[in-house]
């Protein structure tokens, strides 16, 4: 199965609680942290919801 790497580019202060929960469920805790996630529709939906907080790493 293919994977996708995402990096948290912004911090959580002042963000919606639901967006913070989504980022934490993806395993992202600190700014500039990179996680490799499986590329499936569920994960893509979570990424789309908080796309302003994330960056896709090549």
PAZAPA-198274 format. One line per field, with one value per residue: residue in three letters; x, y, z of N, C-alpha, C in turn. Coordinates in steps of 0.1 Angstrom, whole numbers. Layout:
N
residu	(ALA | ...) $
n.X	(X | ...) $
n.Y	(Y | ...) $
n.Z	(Z | ...) $
ca.X	(X | ...) $
ca.Y	(Y | ...) $
ca.Z	(Z | ...) $
c.X	(X | ...) $
c.Y	(Y | ...) $
c.Z	(Z | ...) $
***
This chain:
58
residu	(UNK | UNK | UNK | UNK | UNK | UNK | UNK | UNK | UNK | UNK | UNK | UNK | UNK | UNK | UNK | UNK | UNK | UNK | UNK | UNK | UNK | UNK | UNK | UNK | UNK | UNK | UNK | UNK | UNK | UNK | UNK | UNK | UNK | UNK | UNK | UNK | UNK | UNK | UNK | UNK | UNK | UNK | UNK | UNK | UNK | UNK | UNK | UNK | UNK | UNK | UNK | UNK | UNK | UNK | UNK | UNK | UNK | UNK) $
n.X	(8 | 5 | 21 | 19 | 36 | 34 | 38 | 36 | 30 | 22 | 15 | -8 | -21 | -50 | -64 | -93 | -108 | -116 | -100 | -75 | -77 | -80 | -54 | -38 | -48 | -37 | -12 | 5 | 22 | 41 | 54 | 68 | 71 | 72 | 52 | 46 | 20 | -6 | -19 | -51 | -86 | -98 | -77 | -69 | -92 | -90 | -67 | -74 | -93 | -77 | -59 | -46 | -29 | -10 | 16 | 24 | 50 | 75) $
n.Y	(-12 | 23 | 52 | 84 | 113 | 137 | 170 | 189 | 222 | 245 | 257 | 248 | 267 | 288 | 275 | 256 | 233 | 208 | 206 | 204 | 180 | 163 | 165 | 155 | 129 | 120 | 117 | 138 | 161 | 181 | 211 | 210 | 183 | 152 | 127 | 95 | 83 | 59 | 59 | 64 | 68 | 77 | 89 | 108 | 125 | 135 | 149 | 168 | 183 | 197 | 211 | 236 | 235 | 217 | 202 | 186 | 163 | 155) $
n.Z	(0 | -7 | 7 | 24 | 31 | 56 | 70 | 99 | 98 | 112 | 145 | 173 | 189 | 192 | 173 | 160 | 182 | 171 | 149 | 160 | 173 | 151 | 139 | 160 | 160 | 137 | 145 | 148 | 167 | 173 | 159 | 126 | 127 | 110 | 96 | 83 | 66 | 58 | 25 | 21 | 17 | 41 | 56 | 37 | 38 | 64 | 61 | 43 | 57 | 76 | 60 | 60 | 81 | 75 | 54 | 25 | 21 | -2) $
ca.X	(0 | 13 | 21 | 20 | 43 | 28 | 45 | 29 | 38 | 18 | 11 | -22 | -28 | -60 | -71 | -105 | -105 | -118 | -88 | -64 | -80 | -77 | -40 | -33 | -51 | -28 | 1 | 13 | 22 | 50 | 57 | 79 | 71 | 69 | 47 | 44 | 7 | -11 | -27 | -64 | -96 | -100 | -66 | -70 | -102 | -85 | -57 | -81 | -99 | -67 | -48 | -39 | -19 | -1 | 24 | 28 | 64 | 78) $
ca.Y	(0 | 35 | 60 | 98 | 120 | 151 | 178 | 200 | 235 | 255 | 252 | 246 | 278 | 296 | 267 | 249 | 220 | 197 | 205 | 200 | 166 | 156 | 165 | 146 | 115 | 116 | 114 | 150 | 167 | 192 | 218 | 204 | 168 | 145 | 114 | 87 | 77 | 51 | 67 | 58 | 79 | 82 | 98 | 119 | 133 | 142 | 159 | 179 | 191 | 206 | 213 | 248 | 232 | 206 | 203 | 173 | 162 | 146) $
ca.Z	(0 | -8 | 18 | 21 | 42 | 60 | 80 | 106 | 96 | 122 | 159 | 176 | 197 | 185 | 163 | 165 | 189 | 163 | 140 | 168 | 175 | 139 | 138 | 170 | 156 | 126 | 151 | 148 | 180 | 173 | 146 | 118 | 128 | 98 | 98 | 71 | 68 | 46 | 16 | 20 | 17 | 54 | 59 | 28 | 43 | 76 | 56 | 36 | 68 | 82 | 50 | 63 | 91 | 70 | 42 | 19 | 19 | -13) $
c.X	(9 | 11 | 22 | 27 | 37 | 37 | 36 | 36 | 33 | 14 | -4 | -29 | -38 | -67 | -83 | -101 | -106 | -106 | -76 | -65 | -76 | -62 | -33 | -36 | -43 | -14 | 10 | 11 | 30 | 51 | 69 | 80 | 66 | 64 | 44 | 31 | 3 | -20 | -41 | -74 | -99 | -89 | -66 | -81 | -98 | -75 | -64 | -88 | -90 | -56 | -40 | -28 | -8 | 6 | 27 | 43 | 66 | 87) $
c.Y	(12 | 43 | 75 | 104 | 134 | 157 | 188 | 213 | 246 | 249 | 253 | 258 | 286 | 288 | 260 | 236 | 208 | 195 | 200 | 185 | 157 | 155 | 155 | 131 | 110 | 114 | 126 | 158 | 180 | 198 | 212 | 189 | 162 | 131 | 108 | 79 | 69 | 60 | 60 | 70 | 85 | 92 | 110 | 129 | 141 | 153 | 171 | 188 | 201 | 209 | 226 | 247 | 223 | 210 | 189 | 173 | 152 | 135) $
c.Z	(0 | 5 | 14 | 34 | 44 | 71 | 86 | 105 | 105 | 135 | 161 | 183 | 188 | 174 | 169 | 172 | 181 | 153 | 148 | 171 | 163 | 137 | 148 | 166 | 145 | 132 | 152 | 161 | 180 | 159 | 139 | 120 | 115 | 102 | 84 | 74 | 56 | 38 | 13 | 21 | 30 | 58 | 50 | 32 | 55 | 71 | 50 | 46 | 74 | 73 | 53 | 74 | 86 | 57 | 37 | 16 | 8 | -9) $
***
